[in-house]
Amino acid sequence: MTDLPLDQVWTLLAVVDEGTFDAAASTLHVTPSAVSQRVKALEQRTGRVLLTRTKPVRATESGEVVVRFARQLARLERDARAELGMTGAGEPTRVSIAVNADSLATWFLGALTRLPAEPRLSFELRREDEDHTAALLREGQVMAAVTSSPDAVAGCSVRALGRMRYLAVASPAFAEEHRDGPLRDAPVVNFDRRDDFQDGFVRRLPGGEGGGHEGARPVRHFIPTSEGFAAAVAAGLGWGMLPEAQAVPLLRAGRLVQLAPERPVEVPLYWQQWKLDSPALAAVADAVSATAAETLRSW
């Protein structure tokens, strides 16, 4: 791409990764003035502001396009070096993926164990809610993501994986204590402050229980791990929505009961990845799709 000089592209990437012009200069072994000049030249060439000059520096929407291009170019270079035998001895290929916590806790890691020993891969997993993993793709921070969106991020391909089923559950003692009151008034477990899954479930309940309300409104407990979330619900801290794979063993053991067995919620999951001819990324995508087909509900 002659219209995007590579030294300027790599400089922009270094500034975004390091957070400041001075830190990028140290990484690139040039002066901060040279870094500033390269970024300004790239902005003039593209006709766009590419960075917000904050601390740390952040890419603008246009800057994210260039950053994503730089990371994809780096990925292609590493793959080419590997095929030519130019990598260091035993150096693995790094694959960065954004995955939601429930997938990590139930089925996703099984996909990574299916991959062959060669080529050697090193995984960098970023935990993020499935509604927000696409943002990491858009920013170029990861190469692939498990997401709830069927709309492909620019420069990415998308394929359907399946549907993850969730059940509204609570401990038997908790369910008995709160059986005469509306669910929206019972203590609830949330993953974090962005988690509105439980609220959405309450709003959709029949008979007007959730209608006209903002959702569950009681004591809230924030438990930011999938395993801890399940343990908190089983311990009776509150009710919550658990993936079927986590809930079923606890239901069978009598540690949980379903609060609305006729109203499971199914969340569609998709695999999005950069459109690159990368053997490593292709192998991961195939393993993820195969594992999802075995563990998630079909369409």
C-alpha positions as CSV (number, residue, x, y, z in Angstrom):
1,M,0.0,0.0,0.0
2,T,2.1,2.9,-1.3
3,D,-0.4,5.4,0.0
4,L,0.3,4.3,3.6
5,P,4.1,4.4,4.2
6,L,5.0,1.6,6.5
7,D,7.3,3.5,8.7
8,Q,4.4,5.9,9.5
9,V,2.0,3.0,10.0
10,W,4.4,1.2,12.4
11,T,4.9,4.5,14.3
12,L,1.2,5.0,14.8
13,L,0.9,1.5,16.1
14,A,3.8,2.0,18.5
15,V,2.2,5.2,19.9
16,V,-1.1,3.4,20.4
17,D,0.5,0.4,22.1
18,E,2.9,2.4,24.3
19,G,0.4,5.1,25.2
20,T,2.7,8.2,24.7
21,F,4.9,9.6,21.9
22,D,7.9,9.5,24.2
23,A,7.4,5.8,25.0
24,A,6.9,5.0,21.3
25,A,10.1,6.9,20.5
26,S,12.0,4.8,23.0
27,T,10.6,1.6,21.5
28,L,11.4,2.6,17.9
29,H,14.8,4.1,18.9
30,V,14.0,7.5,17.4
31,T,13.4,10.9,18.8
32,P,9.9,12.0,20.1
33,S,10.0,14.7,17.4
34,A,10.5,12.0,14.7
35,V,7.5,10.1,16.1
36,S,5.3,13.3,16.1
37,Q,6.4,14.1,12.5
38,R,5.6,10.6,11.2
39,V,2.1,10.7,12.8
40,K,1.4,14.2,11.5
41,A,2.6,13.1,8.0
42,L,0.3,10.1,8.1
43,E,-2.7,12.2,9.2
44,Q,-2.0,14.6,6.4
45,R,-1.8,11.7,3.9
46,T,-5.1,10.2,5.1
47,G,-6.8,13.5,5.6
48,R,-8.0,12.2,9.0
49,V,-7.1,12.8,12.7
50,L,-5.8,9.4,13.8
51,L,-5.0,10.0,17.4
52,T,-6.5,11.8,20.4
53,R,-3.6,13.5,22.2
54,T,-4.6,12.4,25.6
55,K,-2.7,10.4,28.2
56,P,-2.7,7.6,27.3
57,V,-3.0,8.4,23.6
58,R,-6.0,6.7,21.9
59,A,-6.8,6.0,18.3
60,T,-9.7,7.7,16.8
61,E,-12.2,5.7,14.7
62,S,-10.0,6.4,11.6
63,G,-6.9,5.6,13.6
64,E,-8.4,2.2,14.5
65,V,-8.6,1.4,10.8
66,V,-4.8,2.0,10.4
67,V,-4.0,0.2,13.7
68,R,-6.0,-2.8,12.6
69,F,-4.2,-2.7,9.2
70,A,-0.8,-2.6,11.0
71,R,-1.6,-5.6,13.2
72,Q,-2.9,-7.6,10.2
73,L,0.3,-6.8,8.3
74,A,2.4,-7.9,11.3
75,R,0.4,-11.1,11.4
76,L,1.1,-11.8,7.7
77,E,4.8,-11.0,8.1
78,R,5.0,-13.5,11.0
79,D,3.3,-16.2,9.0
80,A,5.5,-15.6,6.0
81,R,8.6,-15.8,8.2
82,A,7.4,-19.0,9.8
83,E,6.8,-20.6,6.4
84,L,10.3,-19.5,5.2
85,G,11.9,-20.9,8.4
86,M,13.0,-17.5,9.5
87,T,11.5,-17.5,13.0
88,G,13.6,-18.1,16.0
89,A,14.0,-21.7,17.2
90,G,10.9,-22.8,18.8
91,E,9.2,-19.4,18.6
92,P,5.4,-19.9,18.8
93,T,2.8,-18.0,16.7
94,R,0.7,-15.7,19.0
95,V,-3.0,-15.7,18.4
96,S,-5.1,-13.1,20.3
97,I,-8.8,-13.8,20.8
98,A,-11.6,-12.1,22.7
99,V,-13.9,-14.5,24.5
100,N,-16.9,-14.1,26.8
101,A,-16.5,-15.5,30.3
102,D,-19.2,-18.1,30.1
103,S,-17.7,-19.6,26.9
104,L,-14.3,-19.7,28.6
105,A,-15.8,-21.5,31.6
106,T,-17.7,-24.1,29.6
107,W,-16.6,-25.0,26.1
108,F,-14.0,-22.7,24.5
109,L,-10.8,-24.0,26.1
110,G,-11.7,-27.5,24.7
111,A,-11.4,-26.0,21.2
112,L,-7.8,-25.0,21.8
113,T,-6.8,-28.5,23.0
114,R,-7.9,-29.9,19.6
115,L,-5.2,-28.0,17.7
116,P,-2.2,-30.0,16.5
117,A,1.2,-29.7,18.2
118,E,2.6,-28.0,15.1
119,P,2.7,-25.2,14.3
120,R,3.3,-24.1,17.9
121,L,0.7,-21.5,19.0
122,S,0.6,-19.1,21.9
123,F,-2.8,-17.9,22.9
124,E,-3.6,-14.5,24.4
125,L,-7.2,-14.5,25.5
126,R,-9.1,-11.3,26.4
127,R,-12.2,-11.8,28.6
128,E,-15.0,-9.6,27.5
129,D,-18.8,-9.8,27.4
130,E,-20.0,-11.3,24.1
131,D,-21.9,-8.0,23.4
132,H,-18.6,-6.1,23.5
133,T,-15.9,-8.4,22.1
134,A,-16.5,-7.0,18.6
135,A,-15.1,-3.7,19.9
136,L,-11.7,-5.3,20.5
137,L,-11.8,-6.6,16.9
138,R,-12.7,-3.1,15.6
139,E,-9.8,-1.6,17.6
140,G,-7.4,-4.2,16.2
141,Q,-6.6,-5.4,19.7
142,V,-7.5,-9.0,18.9
143,M,-7.4,-11.2,15.7
144,A,-10.7,-13.0,16.4
145,A,-13.6,-13.0,18.8
146,V,-16.6,-14.9,20.0
147,T,-19.4,-12.4,19.7
148,S,-23.2,-12.1,19.8
149,S,-23.3,-10.0,16.7
150,P,-23.8,-11.5,13.2
151,D,-22.7,-8.2,11.6
152,A,-19.1,-8.5,10.5
153,V,-16.7,-5.9,11.8
154,A,-15.0,-4.1,8.8
155,G,-12.2,-6.3,7.5
156,C,-13.5,-9.4,9.3
157,S,-15.4,-12.5,8.3
158,V,-18.2,-14.1,10.4
159,R,-19.6,-17.5,10.9
160,A,-22.3,-18.8,13.2
161,L,-21.3,-21.1,16.1
162,G,-24.6,-22.0,17.8
163,R,-26.7,-20.9,20.7
164,M,-25.8,-20.9,24.4
165,R,-28.8,-21.7,26.6
166,Y,-29.2,-20.0,29.9
167,L,-31.5,-21.0,32.8
168,A,-32.8,-18.8,35.6
169,V,-31.8,-20.6,38.8
170,A,-31.4,-20.2,42.6
171,S,-30.6,-22.4,45.6
172,P,-33.6,-24.4,46.9
173,A,-33.7,-22.4,50.1
174,F,-33.5,-19.1,48.3
175,A,-36.3,-20.1,46.0
176,E,-38.5,-21.2,48.9
177,E,-37.8,-18.0,50.8
178,H,-38.8,-15.8,47.8
179,R,-41.5,-17.9,46.2
180,D,-44.4,-15.6,47.2
181,G,-42.8,-12.4,46.0
182,P,-42.0,-11.1,42.5
183,L,-38.6,-12.1,41.2
184,R,-37.7,-8.4,40.6
185,D,-37.7,-7.8,44.3
186,A,-35.4,-10.8,45.2
187,P,-31.6,-10.4,45.6
188,V,-29.8,-11.0,42.3
189,V,-26.3,-11.9,41.2
190,N,-24.7,-9.9,38.4
191,F,-21.4,-10.5,36.7
192,D,-20.4,-6.8,36.7
193,R,-22.1,-3.4,36.4
194,R,-22.6,-3.8,32.7
195,D,-24.4,-7.0,33.1
196,D,-28.1,-6.5,32.4
197,F,-28.9,-10.1,31.5
198,Q,-30.9,-10.7,34.7
199,D,-32.8,-7.4,34.3
200,G,-33.7,-8.3,30.8
201,F,-35.1,-11.6,31.9
202,V,-37.3,-10.0,34.5
203,R,-38.6,-7.5,32.0
204,R,-39.7,-10.3,29.7
205,L,-41.6,-12.3,32.3
206,P,-45.3,-12.8,31.6
207,G,-48.1,-11.4,33.7
208,G,-46.6,-8.0,34.0
209,E,-43.9,-8.9,36.6
210,G,-41.2,-7.1,34.7
211,G,-43.4,-4.8,32.5
212,G,-42.8,-1.1,33.1
213,H,-39.9,-1.7,35.4
214,E,-36.2,-1.3,34.9
215,G,-35.7,-4.9,35.8
216,A,-34.5,-6.5,39.0
217,R,-34.3,-3.8,41.7
218,P,-33.1,-5.5,44.9
219,V,-29.8,-6.1,46.6
220,R,-27.2,-6.8,43.9
221,H,-24.1,-8.9,44.2
222,F,-21.4,-8.4,41.6
223,I,-19.3,-11.5,41.0
224,P,-16.9,-11.0,38.0
225,T,-16.0,-14.6,37.3
226,S,-18.1,-17.3,35.7
227,E,-17.2,-19.9,38.2
228,G,-17.7,-17.5,41.1
229,F,-21.0,-16.4,39.8
230,A,-22.3,-20.0,39.7
231,A,-20.9,-20.6,43.2
232,A,-22.6,-17.4,44.5
233,V,-26.0,-18.5,43.1
234,A,-25.6,-22.0,44.5
235,A,-24.7,-20.6,47.9
236,G,-28.0,-18.6,48.0
237,L,-26.7,-15.1,47.7
238,G,-29.2,-14.4,45.0
239,W,-30.7,-15.8,41.8
240,G,-29.0,-15.6,38.4
241,M,-28.9,-16.8,34.8
242,L,-26.5,-19.6,34.4
243,P,-25.3,-21.4,31.2
244,E,-27.0,-24.7,30.9
245,A,-23.7,-26.5,30.9
246,Q,-22.9,-25.1,34.4
247,A,-26.5,-25.3,35.7
248,V,-27.3,-28.9,34.9
249,P,-24.8,-30.6,37.2
250,L,-25.9,-28.4,40.1
251,L,-29.6,-29.0,39.3
252,R,-29.0,-32.8,39.3
253,A,-27.1,-32.5,42.6
254,G,-30.1,-30.7,44.2
255,R,-28.0,-27.5,44.8
256,L,-30.1,-25.4,42.4
257,V,-33.7,-25.3,41.2
258,Q,-35.1,-23.6,38.1
259,L,-37.2,-20.5,38.7
260,A,-38.9,-20.5,35.2
261,P,-38.2,-23.8,33.6
262,E,-40.5,-23.0,30.7
263,R,-38.5,-19.8,29.8
264,P,-34.9,-20.6,29.0
265,V,-32.9,-17.9,27.2
266,E,-30.7,-18.7,24.2
267,V,-27.9,-16.3,23.1
268,P,-26.6,-16.7,19.6
269,L,-22.8,-16.8,19.3
270,Y,-20.6,-16.1,16.3
271,W,-17.0,-16.3,15.4
272,Q,-15.5,-13.2,13.8
273,Q,-11.9,-13.0,12.6
274,W,-9.6,-10.9,10.4
275,K,-9.8,-11.7,6.7
276,L,-6.3,-13.0,6.5
277,D,-4.8,-16.0,4.8
278,S,-3.2,-17.1,8.0
279,P,-2.8,-20.9,8.6
280,A,-2.7,-20.4,12.4
281,L,-5.9,-18.4,12.4
282,A,-7.6,-20.8,10.0
283,A,-6.7,-23.8,12.3
284,V,-8.1,-22.1,15.4
285,A,-11.3,-21.1,13.6
286,D,-11.8,-24.7,12.4
287,A,-11.2,-26.1,16.0
288,V,-13.6,-23.5,17.5
289,S,-16.3,-24.3,15.0
290,A,-16.0,-28.0,15.5
291,T,-16.2,-27.7,19.3
292,A,-19.1,-25.3,19.2
293,A,-21.0,-27.7,16.9
294,E,-20.6,-30.4,19.6
295,T,-21.4,-28.3,22.7
296,L,-23.7,-25.5,21.7
297,R,-27.3,-25.8,20.6
298,S,-27.8,-25.8,16.9
299,W,-29.6,-23.2,14.9
